[in-house]
Amino acid sequence: MRIVLLEGDQTGQELLLEAIRVLDPDLLGIPITFERFDLSLRIAPLAFAAPIGSGDFARAL
């Protein structure tokens, strides 16, 4: 199972970290990979410069 994490400003980072902790693959006994994307304001101009539907972020969704 692959889970895409959309991290960034005002995303509830502390809640996201706890969610990741309880989804520990060893604890659940299933293979899980996490793919992280930084959507913070400092990279937003770069992240959204390309047309929607292109790039790693769009492919992950």
Backbone as JSON Lines, residues from 0, in Angstrom:
{"i":0,"aa":"M","n":[0.84,-1.16,0.0],"ca":[0.0,0.0,0.0],"c":[0.9,1.24,0.0]}
{"i":1,"aa":"R","n":[0.53,2.21,-0.8],"ca":[1.28,3.47,-0.85],"c":[0.37,4.59,-0.36]}
{"i":2,"aa":"I","n":[0.9,5.41,0.54],"ca":[0.16,6.55,1.07],"c":[0.93,7.82,0.72]}
{"i":3,"aa":"V","n":[0.24,8.75,0.1],"ca":[0.83,10.03,-0.28],"c":[0.58,11.03,0.84]}
{"i":4,"aa":"L","n":[1.66,11.64,1.34],"ca":[1.57,12.62,2.42],"c":[1.77,14.02,1.85]}
{"i":5,"aa":"L","n":[0.81,14.88,2.06],"ca":[0.89,16.26,1.59],"c":[1.2,17.13,2.8]}
{"i":6,"aa":"E","n":[2.47,17.45,2.94],"ca":[2.92,18.22,4.09],"c":[3.11,19.68,3.71]}
{"i":7,"aa":"G","n":[2.99,20.56,4.67],"ca":[3.22,21.96,4.4],"c":[2.66,22.85,5.49]}
{"i":8,"aa":"D","n":[2.58,24.11,5.2],"ca":[2.09,25.1,6.16],"c":[0.62,24.85,6.48]}
{"i":9,"aa":"Q","n":[0.32,24.89,7.75],"ca":[-1.06,24.77,8.23],"c":[-1.72,23.43,7.87]}
{"i":10,"aa":"T","n":[-0.95,22.36,7.8],"ca":[-1.53,21.05,7.48],"c":[-1.73,20.18,8.72]}
{"i":11,"aa":"G","n":[-1.46,20.72,9.89],"ca":[-1.57,19.9,11.09],"c":[-0.44,18.9,11.19]}
{"i":12,"aa":"Q","n":[0.78,19.39,11.09],"ca":[1.96,18.52,11.06],"c":[2.01,17.56,12.24]}
{"i":13,"aa":"E","n":[1.63,18.01,13.43],"ca":[1.68,17.13,14.6],"c":[0.69,15.98,14.46]}
{"i":14,"aa":"L","n":[-0.47,16.23,13.86],"ca":[-1.44,15.15,13.64],"c":[-0.95,14.19,12.56]}
{"i":15,"aa":"L","n":[-0.33,14.73,11.54],"ca":[0.21,13.9,10.47],"c":[1.27,12.95,11.02]}
{"i":16,"aa":"L","n":[2.15,13.46,11.86],"ca":[3.2,12.63,12.44],"c":[2.62,11.5,13.29]}
{"i":17,"aa":"E","n":[1.55,11.78,14.04],"ca":[0.91,10.74,14.85],"c":[0.21,9.7,13.96]}
{"i":18,"aa":"A","n":[-0.4,10.15,12.89],"ca":[-1.05,9.23,11.96],"c":[-0.03,8.28,11.33]}
{"i":19,"aa":"I","n":[1.12,8.84,10.96],"ca":[2.18,8.0,10.39],"c":[2.66,6.98,11.42]}
{"i":20,"aa":"R","n":[2.73,7.42,12.66],"ca":[3.21,6.53,13.73],"c":[2.28,5.33,13.91]}
{"i":21,"aa":"V","n":[0.97,5.55,13.87],"ca":[0.04,4.43,14.07],"c":[-0.1,3.57,12.82]}
{"i":22,"aa":"L","n":[0.36,4.08,11.68],"ca":[0.33,3.29,10.44],"c":[1.66,2.58,10.2]}
{"i":23,"aa":"D","n":[2.37,2.31,11.25],"ca":[3.66,1.62,11.16],"c":[3.47,0.26,10.5]}
{"i":24,"aa":"P","n":[4.17,0.03,9.37],"ca":[4.03,-1.26,8.66],"c":[4.34,-2.47,9.54]}
{"i":25,"aa":"D","n":[5.31,-2.35,10.42],"ca":[5.67,-3.47,11.3],"c":[4.55,-3.75,12.29]}
{"i":26,"aa":"L","n":[3.91,-2.71,12.77],"ca":[2.82,-2.84,13.73],"c":[1.59,-3.47,13.07]}
{"i":27,"aa":"L","n":[1.28,-3.03,11.86],"ca":[0.09,-3.53,11.15],"c":[0.32,-4.85,10.43]}
{"i":28,"aa":"G","n":[1.59,-5.14,10.15],"ca":[1.9,-6.39,9.46],"c":[1.6,-6.36,7.97]}
{"i":29,"aa":"I","n":[1.54,-5.17,7.39],"ca":[1.32,-5.05,5.95],"c":[2.35,-4.08,5.38]}
{"i":30,"aa":"P","n":[2.72,-4.27,4.12],"ca":[3.7,-3.35,3.53],"c":[3.06,-2.0,3.21]}
{"i":31,"aa":"I","n":[3.64,-0.94,3.74],"ca":[3.17,0.42,3.5],"c":[4.38,1.27,3.16]}
{"i":32,"aa":"T","n":[4.26,2.07,2.12],"ca":[5.28,3.07,1.81],"c":[4.62,4.44,1.85]}
{"i":33,"aa":"F","n":[5.39,5.41,2.29],"ca":[4.92,6.79,2.37],"c":[5.68,7.63,1.36]}
{"i":34,"aa":"E","n":[4.96,8.34,0.54],"ca":[5.57,9.25,-0.42],"c":[5.22,10.67,0.03]}
{"i":35,"aa":"R","n":[6.24,11.44,0.34],"ca":[6.04,12.79,0.91],"c":[6.2,13.88,-0.13]}
{"i":36,"aa":"F","n":[5.32,14.88,-0.03],"ca":[5.4,16.06,-0.88],"c":[5.3,17.29,0.01]}
{"i":37,"aa":"D","n":[6.22,18.21,-0.17],"ca":[6.25,19.45,0.59],"c":[5.42,20.5,-0.14]}
{"i":38,"aa":"L","n":[4.32,20.91,0.47],"ca":[3.45,21.93,-0.12],"c":[3.54,23.24,0.63]}
{"i":39,"aa":"S","n":[4.63,23.43,1.35],"ca":[4.76,24.65,2.14],"c":[4.87,25.88,1.25]}
{"i":40,"aa":"L","n":[4.6,27.02,1.82],"ca":[4.59,28.26,1.05],"c":[5.95,28.59,0.44]}
{"i":41,"aa":"R","n":[7.03,28.12,1.05],"ca":[8.34,28.45,0.52],"c":[8.62,27.77,-0.82]}
{"i":42,"aa":"I","n":[7.93,26.66,-1.11],"ca":[8.16,26.0,-2.39],"c":[6.95,26.09,-3.32]}
{"i":43,"aa":"A","n":[5.86,26.67,-2.84],"ca":[4.62,26.73,-3.63],"c":[4.82,27.29,-5.04]}
{"i":44,"aa":"P","n":[5.55,28.39,-5.21],"ca":[5.72,28.9,-6.58],"c":[6.38,27.89,-7.51]}
{"i":45,"aa":"L","n":[7.29,27.1,-6.99],"ca":[7.96,26.07,-7.8],"c":[7.05,24.88,-8.04]}
{"i":46,"aa":"A","n":[6.31,24.5,-7.01],"ca":[5.46,23.31,-7.12],"c":[4.32,23.5,-8.1]}
{"i":47,"aa":"F","n":[3.81,24.71,-8.17],"ca":[2.63,24.94,-9.0],"c":[2.95,25.7,-10.29]}
{"i":48,"aa":"A","n":[4.23,25.8,-10.62],"ca":[4.62,26.49,-11.85],"c":[4.28,25.66,-13.08]}
{"i":49,"aa":"A","n":[4.33,24.36,-12.94],"ca":[4.01,23.47,-14.07],"c":[2.5,23.3,-14.16]}
{"i":50,"aa":"P","n":[2.0,22.97,-15.32],"ca":[0.56,22.74,-15.48],"c":[0.06,21.64,-14.55]}
{"i":51,"aa":"I","n":[-1.14,21.77,-14.08],"ca":[-1.74,20.74,-13.23],"c":[-1.8,19.45,-14.03]}
{"i":52,"aa":"G","n":[-1.44,18.36,-13.37],"ca":[-1.46,17.07,-14.06],"c":[-0.08,16.64,-14.53]}
{"i":53,"aa":"S","n":[0.93,17.46,-14.26],"ca":[2.28,17.08,-14.65],"c":[3.14,16.94,-13.4]}
{"i":54,"aa":"G","n":[4.23,16.28,-13.52],"ca":[5.19,16.19,-12.43],"c":[4.9,15.05,-11.46]}
{"i":55,"aa":"D","n":[5.82,14.87,-10.5],"ca":[5.75,13.79,-9.54],"c":[4.51,13.88,-8.67]}
{"i":56,"aa":"F","n":[4.18,15.09,-8.24],"ca":[3.03,15.28,-7.35],"c":[1.75,14.77,-8.0]}
{"i":57,"aa":"A","n":[1.49,15.17,-9.23],"ca":[0.28,14.75,-9.93],"c":[0.27,13.24,-10.17]}
{"i":58,"aa":"R","n":[1.41,12.66,-10.5],"ca":[1.48,11.22,-10.73],"c":[1.2,10.45,-9.45]}
{"i":59,"aa":"A","n":[1.63,10.99,-8.31],"ca":[1.42,10.3,-7.05],"c":[-0.05,10.28,-6.65]}
{"i":60,"aa":"L","n":[-0.75,11.31,-7.02],"ca":[-2.17,11.35,-6.68],"c":[-2.94,10.45,-7.61]}
